[in-house]
């Protein structure tokens, strides 16, 4: 008798949602500029977690453009 297959197919790997990596930086904001540089470096190196974190910073931090209200 043959041994039954415990995993007959390769596991399914689902891609992360694109919106997790979306970032719309504000012009003149130094935090955005730094996060976008980190986002580009993470994308180049293939580090998905670092890409997410950099995009999250751009989306969620208070933007400081140096202009007073």
SVG drawing of the C-alpha trace seen along z (x, -y; Angstrom):
<svg xmlns="http://www.w3.org/2000/svg" viewBox="-6 -81 24 83">
<polyline fill="none" stroke="black" stroke-width="0.4" points="0.0,0.0 1.3,-3.5 1.6,-6.3 -1.3,-8.9 -0.3,-12.4 -0.7,-14.8 -0.5,-17.9 -1.5,-17.0 -1.0,-20.5 1.4,-23.4 0.1,-26.0 -1.7,-29.0 0.3,-32.3 -2.0,-35.3 -0.6,-38.7 -1.0,-41.6 -3.5,-44.3 -1.9,-47.1 -3.4,-49.8 -1.0,-48.7 1.8,-50.1 0.1,-53.3 1.7,-56.5 0.8,-60.0 3.5,-62.2 2.9,-65.9 5.3,-68.2 7.7,-70.0 7.1,-67.5 10.5,-66.2 8.9,-63.1 7.2,-62.2 10.5,-62.7 12.3,-60.4 9.5,-57.8 9.4,-57.8 13.2,-57.2 12.7,-54.3 9.8,-53.0 11.9,-53.1 14.8,-51.3 12.5,-48.6 10.9,-48.1 14.3,-47.7 15.4,-45.2 12.1,-43.3 11.3,-43.9 7.5,-43.8 7.3,-44.6 9.5,-47.7 7.5,-48.9 4.3,-48.6 5.8,-50.5 7.1,-53.3 3.8,-53.7 2.0,-53.6 4.1,-56.5 3.3,-58.6 -0.5,-57.9 -0.7,-58.4 1.7,-61.0 0.8,-64.7 2.3,-66.5 4.8,-69.3 5.3,-71.6 7.0,-74.3 4.2,-76.7 2.4,-78.2 -1.4,-78.3"/>
</svg>
